[in-house]
Amino acid sequence: MAELVDLSSDTQTRPTTAMRAAIAAADVGDEQQRKDPTVTALCERVADLLGHEAAVFLPSGVMCNLVAIATHTSPGALVLVDRWAHIARAEGGGSALASGVQLETVDGDRGVFGPEAVSAAHAEPSNYWPQLGLVALEQTHNFGGGSVWPLDTFEGVVAAAHAVDVPVHVDGARLMNAVVASGVAADRWGGAVDSVWIDFTKGLGAPLGAVLAGPAAFIEEAWRFKHRFGGAMRQAGMMAAGCLHALDHHVDRLADDHANLARLRAGLVDLGLDPTPAATNILFVDPRPVGREPHELQQALLARGVRVSVATGRVRLLTHLDVDADGIERALAAFATELA
């Protein structure tokens, strides 16, 4: 039987042989005591990549958001996010639990909103009205179908927040996809904001890890929350080595994932479906207009060797380094058979 074509998430990537060799050869120390040389090298490299002074290694992207929100805000503050932001929809209410903040949600266009949303959320100091403490953006936007913020809109929102002394945080889980798709350098996106992180377990293909970057004083404070939230590690250099390998070998090839997604979308359109635009490596499609229920179609495709996920009532498909052009054609053949 042919190998499964797994389009359910770009988190399904497995370390390559070369990445496994880098992990095995890593120089390690006690990360919790800041004595792991490979972790230190990774953090220095990511800080420079994202246009910041310092960075901290964390086990997951969710913990990056938890730590950043806790560091930026105080209990009772408002955090402005898109209604379908990962922070709002996929982290189990963690920011409310960990930091006591409220989420002020706005209806964006595939995750993108404008400076006016900042103005609407901001209020003069009051004992009655909760105060805007943070603006959090997502780049690329997961539930927006991998959408990339237009640079002028992104910078306009940042400027509006900074004009009222509110910091801006970026959930950059797939920021490198945005860099490759837009041609805008990572430090242009990251250096404009007060904190930003990138995830290594998605398109970059590492088994563990994310790095949060920001000003040195912010990162020093973030270390306290990293420890409180259980994110301090020991010989974490093995995982950091996988992340460094990803930066060396897996960034430029994200363009292949984007090309594969464009091919996948075109094939689905030919089959009568109406997917979201092929912005980067994420596609959503509602099969109900052609008479199929999302979960039912998901199971039927799995029986044909193609795994997809279902989110927000739609089929979700993601391309990544474990799915090549042949896998895309096999997936389209499975869709064609099911939709015939």
N, C-alpha and C positions, 0 to 999 in steps of 0.2 A: 504493500500500500504506500502511496506517495506520502511524503512528510506533510504534516498539518501546515496549512497556511494560516498563521495566527495574526489576524488583523485586529484583535480585540483591544490591544493597547501597545504603545511603544515601551511600556515597562516590561514586556515579555522578552526583551532581548537577553541573550546569554553572552557571557564574556567570551571573546574570541580567544583562540589559542595564544596569540601574541599578548593579549591582555592578561591571561592567566600566568604567562611566564613573567610579566612585569610584576604582578602581584606576589608571586612566589619569591622574587628576588628583592623585594622591598627592604630598605633599611628602616628599622622601627625603633620606637622608644615609647615612653609613657605619655600618651597624648593629653591625658587629664592634667599632667604636670607641665605640659607644653614642651615636652622633650622628645617628641617624635619628629625626626628630621624630614620625613617624607610628607607628613601633614603640614609642617611649616612651609615646605617648598610649594605645596599645592595652594595654601592660603595666600602666600605672597604672589604667586602667579595669577590667581583669580582676582585678587585685589587690583593688581595692575591692569588686567584684562578689562575689568569693569569700571576703571577710572576712580578707584578709591584708595584710601590709605592702608586699610587693614581688612582682614577677613577671618572667619571662623568656620571650621569644619563641623558639620552636623550630620546625624544619621539619615535624616529625611527632609524633604521639602516642607512637609507639614510642620516639622519642628522649626524650620527657618521662619515660617510665618508666625508661629506661636512666639518665638523668641523676639522677633522684630516688633511685633505688636506690643508685647510686654515691655520692651525697652523704650519704645516711643511714647507710650500712653500711660495714663493713670485710670483707675477704676471709674466707671461712669462716663468715660469719653465716648464720642461717636467716631466710628471708623467708616469712611465713605468708600463703598465698593459697588461694582456692578451687581445687579440682582443675581446673575448666574456666575459670579466669581467663585473660584475654588474655595476661597476663605468662607464664603457664605453657604455653599451647597455641598461641599465634599470633605469637610474637616470636623464633622460631628459637633459643631458648636464649640470647638476648642478655644477660640479666642474669648468667648464669654466666660467659659469655665476657668481659664488660666489667668485672664486679665480683667474680667469684669467690665468689658466694653460692650457697647451697643453697636450693631451694624446699621448704618444708614444706607439703604440700597437704592440704586438708581437704575432705570431702564435704559441700558445702552443699546447701541446698534452692533450686534454681535460682540458685545463686551466693551465697546468703545463709547465713551461719553465725553462731553465737552466741558470747558471751564465754567459754564453756567451752573453745572451741577455742584461745583465747589461753592459758588456764591450762594446757591439755594440752601446748602447744608450748613454754612457758616452763620453763626449768630453772635451778636455782641454779648459780653459777659453777663450772666444772669444766674440767679439762684433757681430759676425755673427750667430754663432751656438747656439741655445737655450740650456741651461744647465739642466742636469738631476737633478731634485730637490727631487724626491721621487720614490721609488719602492713600488707598491701596489700589494699585493698577495690576493687571495681569497681562503678561507678554510672553508668548502668544496666549490668546484666550482659548482655553480648553473648550468650554461649552459653546463658544462662539464659532466653533469649527476651525480652530487654529488660526484665527484672524490676527493680523498684525496691526498694531496701532499706527496710523499715519504719524509721521514725525512731528508735523506742525501741531496736530491735535494733542499729542503726548506732551510736547513742550508747553503748549498753552495751558493744559491742566496743571502741570508742575508750577508754572509761573503764577497761576491763580492761587494755588495752595500756599506757595512761599510768600505771596503778597499779604496774606493774613497770618503769617508765621506758623503755618501748619506743615509738618513734614510729609514727605511722599515716600512710600514703600512700593517696591515692585516685586510681585511674585513672578520671577523669571524662570519658572520651571523649564520652559522651552525658549528661553531668550535667544539661544544660539540658532534656533530655527528662524527666528525673526531677523537675526543678523544676516544669515545666508540669503533669506528671501528678499530682504529690503536693500541689502548692500550698505546699510548704516552700521558703523562699527559699534562693538559692544560697549566701549567706553563713552560713546555718544549717548546711548540709551542709559547706561548705568551712572555715568558721572553727573547727570542732571538731577538725580534724585538722592534721597537721604539714606536709603538702604536698598539693596537688591541682592537676589540670590539666583544661582543656577543649579539645576538638578543634573546629576550625572547618570541617573538610572533610566532615563527615557531615551531619546534619540542618540545620546552619546554612549549608551550601551554598557555602562559600568554596573556592577551588582549592588552597590550601596554608596550613598553619600550625596550631600549637597553642600554648597559653600555660600555663606551669607557675608556680604561685603558692605562697608560703610566707613565713616570717619573713625579714626583710632579711638576716640573717647566712646563712641557708640559701641564699637566692637568690644571694648573692655567691659562695658556694662552688660553687653549681650552674653559675655562669658558667665556672669552670675546666673542668668536665666537658663543658659545651656546646662549648667550644673544642677539647678533646681528641677529642671524638667527631665533629668536623667539622660542628657545628651553627651556627657563627658565620657570619654572612652580610654582605652589603654593602648595596645599596639595597633592603632588604627592606620598606621602607615601602609599596611597591606592593601586596604581599601583605597587609600589616597593614591597609591601607585596606579591602581586601575583608572582613577579619575585623570591622573596626569597622562596616562597612555591615551585616554579618550581625547584629551585636548590636542595631543600630537597627531592623532590618526583618524578621528571620527567627526571632526567639525565640518570640513569641506564636503565630505560625502553626504551630509544632510541634503544637499542638492539632489542627490539620487532619490531620496525618499520623497522629496517634493515632486520630482518628475514622475515617479511611480504613482503618486496620488493623483496627479493630473490625468494620467492614463486611466486609472481606475474610475475617476469621475466621468471621463468621456465615455467609457464603456457603459457605465450605469445610465447615463443620459440616453445612449443608444437603445437601452432596454426599456425606456419609457419612464425612468425615475427622475426625480428632481432634487439632486443633492445640493448641499451648501457649496459655496465657491471653494475651489482648491487653492487656498491661500498658502498652506504649508504642508503638514503631514496628517491633518485630521479632517475627517469627512463625516457629516451626519446626513442621513436620508430617511424619510418617512415612507415606508412601503405600503401604507394603507390605501393611498389613491389607486394602487394597482391590485388591491384586493388581498394583501397579506398583512397579518399582524406582526409587529416587530419581534416579539418573543417566539412566535411560531416560526417565522422565517429564520431566526437565529438558530433554532434547533435543526431545521431542515438543512441549513448550510453546513452546520457542524457534521451532520451525517454524510455530507459530501466532501469533508476534509477542509472546511474553511471555518475558522472561528472568528466571530464578530462579537461586539458587546452591544448592549442596549442601555441608553441613558437619555433622560429627558423625553421618554416616549418615542425615541428614534433609534434606528440602527446606527452605531458608531463604528467607524473603521479608521485605523491608524497604520501608516507605513513606517518602517524602521529597518535597521540593518540586517535583520533576520528574514526579511521578505524581499526577494529580488524581482526582476521584471517577469520572470517565468511564473513566480508565485502570483503576481497580479493577473496574468492571463488565466491561470487556473481558478482564481477567485471569480473572475468574470464569467468563466465557463460554468461555474457552479450557480451563479446568479441567473445566467441565461437559462439553464435547465429548469431551475425552480420557477422562473417567471414565464416560461413558455406556455 
